[in-house]
Amino acid sequence: MPTRTAQADSSARTGALSRIGQRRQVVIPKEVFDALALAEGDFTEVTAENSRVAMKPRKPADAGDTLTAADAKKVRHAMEQLAAGKTRPWSKVKHDLGL
């Protein structure tokens, strides 16, 4: 049975045997977990490459999830209004919207 491997960097390889559980869960062996400096709750990207499974640590927000220039402008404007005290309670907003 082949072993699964993970790369901590391009020069070091760490591998160990793991089993797939009932709900397709895979336990990352401690050696691999430590080599990748993972922590509980971290995200990983899982891909299939040439009949192999690859897992790559990822941050929750990728480059594609960043704000557009227009959205960033709206956020800046809202933050300026908040700092200037130009806010209304939710009950007033609901009333104005007819909710």
HELIX and SHEET records of a PDB file:
HELIX    1   1 LYS A   30  ALA A   35  1                                   6    
HELIX    2   2 ALA A   63  ASP A   65  5                                   3    
HELIX    3   3 ALA A   69  ALA A   83  1                                  15    
HELIX    4   4 TRP A   90  LEU A   97  1                                   8    
SHEET    1   A 2 ARG A   4  GLN A   7  0                                        
SHEET    2   A 2 ARG A  13  ALA A  16 -1                                        
SHEET    1   B 2 PHE A  43  GLU A  49  0                                        
SHEET    2   B 2 ARG A  52  ARG A  58 -1                                        
END                                                                             
